[in-house]
């Protein structure tokens, strides 16, 4: 499995911890995020993650910014991307089970680091249920062109 990760300055600490977790799980990581805390523009780091998912060069993406909103909005502009902004591991599970989310957006300023790591584990261990949910995601424009 290969995962692309991107972040702005608000998500650097979380990104580094997530990368450590992913590597400990034997997952290859493409780091598109900033490694610093100087102010940067999140789209510059989110678009490469979304392109990787869109082109199928990675299995999933993880993006991190202060609120998670801007990053999620940016990622969802790409075809074949279903990015879910999540605040709890329960929402993460539903995003995978019901929406087949392929990018997880984390709000670094509103969740703890342990929560973020648990959310990543949930994202990776939860399968899409298909069935009635398949019909629904097919109605999302460009979700499965």
N, C-alpha and C positions, 0 to 999 in steps of 0.2 A: 504494500500500500504506500502511496505517496500523497502527501498533503502540502498544499501551498498555504503560507501564512503571511499576513500583512497587518501592519499597525501604524498608527501615528504616534506622536510623542506621549500621549496619555496611556498607551498600551504597551510600552516597551518592557516594563518589568513583567507584565503578564505574559507577553510573547515569549520572553526568555524562559520563563517557567514552563509554558506549554511546550516549547521546543524540547526542553529537558524531559518532560513526560513522554512526548511522542518518541523521542530517540530511545528512551528506556523500554518502550514497547516494540522497538525494532522497526519503527515507521520512518521512512525517508521524508525529509522536510525541505521544501523550497522556501527560503526566507526572502520575502519581498518587502519586509517592513524596515522601518528605521531602527537603528540600534541606539539612538540617542534620545535625549529629553528636550532638545531644542524644538520649538514650534515648527511643524511641517503641515502640509496639506494632505489629509487622509486619502483623497482620490488618487494621488500619485502612487500610493501603496496598495490600494484596494483593486484598481483596475487590473494590475498584473495577476492577482489571485483569481479574479473573476474570469480573465482570459484563459488561465490554466484550466479552470473547471470547464469553461465553455468549449475549449478545444480538446478536452479529455486527456490532457497530459498529467492530470492528478485525479485522485479519487474524490477528494473533498478539499474545501478551503475553510480556513478560520481567519476571521478578521477582527481586529480589536481597535476601538477608539474610545473616547471618553463616555459618550452616551450609547454608542453602538448604532445610533440612528443614521448619521451621515454615511457611515461605512456601508450599512445595509442598503440604503437608498442607492448608493453608487453601484454596488454589486448587482442589484436587481435590474439595472439597466441593460445587462448582458443577457443575450439569448441563452437558453438552457440552464440559467442560474435560478435557483430557488433559495434565496438567502433568508435565514430566520434570525431575527433579533430576539435573543432569549435572556431571561432574568432568573430562571430557576431550572433545575435539571428536569422537572416535570414538563415544563414547556419545551425543553430540548427534545424529550422523548416524543411528545406529540408532534413536533415539527418533523421529526424523522418518520414516525409511524404514519401520520396522516398526510403530510405534505411532501415527503421525499426530499427534504431540505438537503442541499449539497454544499452549502456554505453556512457556517455558524458565525453569527456576529455577537461579540461579547462587549458589554458596557463596563469598561474597566473602573469607572468612577462610581459604580453603583452596585458592584458585587465584590465579594472578597476573593482573594487569590485562591483559597481552598475551594470556594464555590466554583470558580472558573475551571479549575482542574477537574472537578467532579462533572461539570457540564460537558467538558471535552470527552471524558470517558463515556458519558451517557450518549453523546452524539455518535461516537464510534462504535458503540455496542448495540445500538438500536436499529432494527431493520424497518424498512418501509412495509406496511401491511398490504398495499395493493387494494384489490377489490373495489369497493365503492369509492375509495380515495383516488384510485387511478383515473376514474372518470372525471373527477373534480380537477385534478392537476392538469389534465389534458385541455381543460377549458381556460387555463391561464395562458394568455397570449405569449407565443414564442417559447413556452415551457418545453415543448417537445416538437420543434418544427420539422 
